[in-house]
């Protein structure tokens, strides 16, 4: 009876979770993970200033629905106006609002096969028709994405740069050039969640006002505040303003707003974290090579490791790591699913990985 | 050009904010408020245990997308199963998901004229057709609401008990009896945000499994955690499960999950707050009477004060209070808008109110 109350679209949707959380896996195995390296979080943590700001927050007050002060700080940081910025409950929340604003039943949307599943979840959730193009090797393929967008008259095309789950990236200049082929009625959703971890020149070098693109950024990765849920979109003011039509105006955690501001201001901590990330990437790559595996170059806070065979084998390696208390994840589709994805960790986390990986490989090879 | 990318429904929606936040008003007036009594927050604050739990949270980790531990604690508290509970980003967030699940373009929804505008915002946002029935005096009118629901074949009917903005309440038993007239295809959305502040017997005394109703609860009021954004829905498992189809699975702030659990466990603090609320209600009522105004009985953490004339006069009183640094709000529609709504405050807050109210009344009478 309850089910009959749902809209036809809601009835057609699965009750799904795009990612199973590590806590769910811990409950299932009856033990915690020794190393939490699977969710692309930042084990290096947020700025101590962010911790202080969150602790000093008046939790009894609702957050400012305009996120005025945070938007002002972000505008100063990016050299744009606050009107170019929408703060939301993580990039996931902002992607949901964006899809709701632009995609109706039957509208075409384009992404890469094996790219961010939460974006796909939102597209399905509003009845959109998702078209996926293959990666070109271990890279998302802007030319193919934009060609498909033209072919299907897409409302949105999603591209993550740097890419998750492969860790690869394009230079911002190359991407800007590729956008010459972006159809004029297609909006590029450029997910730059990992751009803070990427080489100089990865961020798209176009004005924030460019109406062809909306960029997504987050405090969940390099800034170490995944638990706080603070993402933001950068874009043309007309599009940014449209979020007010549908968003949960009082959805932002007040302490998180304050924590994000403090994190943004602490450039020394960010530099420290980026140094830690660089060291961890090198160590993970070395651990992979020590075990005869191939680490892919990474522009992110994780390293994707080619296990040298197919998805079944990589899954066996992953399962054997998880059984040994090492939480990692892996790509969803072939051929990327020949890999596992290992987040940057503290030395102790990577020691645990170094111990577990040869055992996991041996177990996977036994089959 | 950007605008043309929006769906027809999104194009039709205004870029609105259901409530202007106090920070916006502070920026406009160039000064902070001396007393923040307008947003139905709890100036008495959360449990010290909640503060400790939030400070101890690992902010670098995403929150558990299942809110497993919090749901288990809530299930124990309510004597139901975790499957009866959905945790979300405040009641506002949960109302948005619920409307999305059940209301499509042209579907009828019923509420009271002057009831919670954020619910109306969500209904409009999904193209629903909202029908409003008048209050009966200062009370929402279940019989009239359910009769209108039958007349228009409503998918949802919204009722807050206790009511905001009037502070009135029905006994749960009366409401349960009134539900005999609820149409079988209409779901009752029972907003019990203020029920923790209400007399014994206000909560609906029906099993949580009853498929005719979904109940909304929050940590934003008596528990003093408005800034944390933690609400939950209680309902039939089929309906609760449906939220997984559309929600932002990783939308919950991790520290907020921990804070809510600690707040729930600290019954002494809740009792202390309820005592403070009772004292503050009495004092606000006395201040109103001292100024020749009529305080309405309150089952909430605010007192609605009848200013004795029309909406124009009450608005003049409100503006004069705001000009004196007292943040309060008022009902939106006649005849409720003859009132102002004053949140429970600390003694110093109410001292400020006692000083400002006679001045504000004098100013309003001068016109």
Interface residues (C-beta under 8 A of the other chain):
Chain A: X1 X2 X3 X4 X5 X6 X7 X8 X9 X10 X13 X14 X15 X16 X17 X18 X19 X21 X23 X24 X27 X36 X39 X41 X42 X43 X44 X45 X46 X50 X51 X54 X55 X57 X58 X59 X60 X61 X62 X63 X64 X65 X66 X68 X89 X90 X92 X93 X96 X100 X101 X102 X103 X104 X107 X118 X125 X155 X185 X187 X211 X220 X224 X225 X226 X227 X228 X229 X236 X238 X239 X241 X242 X244 X245 X246 X248 X249 X250 X251 X252 X253 X254 X255 X256 X259
Chain B: X1 X2 X3 X4 X5 X6 X7 X8 X9 X10 X13 X14 X15 X16 X17 X18 X19 X21 X23 X24 X27 X36 X39 X41 X42 X43 X44 X45 X46 X50 X51 X54 X55 X57 X58 X59 X60 X61 X62 X63 X64 X65 X66 X68 X89 X90 X92 X93 X96 X100 X101 X102 X103 X104 X107 X118 X125 X155 X185 X187 X211 X220 X224 X225 X226 X227 X228 X229 X236 X238 X239 X241 X242 X244 X245 X246 X248 X249 X250 X251 X252 X253 X254 X255 X256 X259
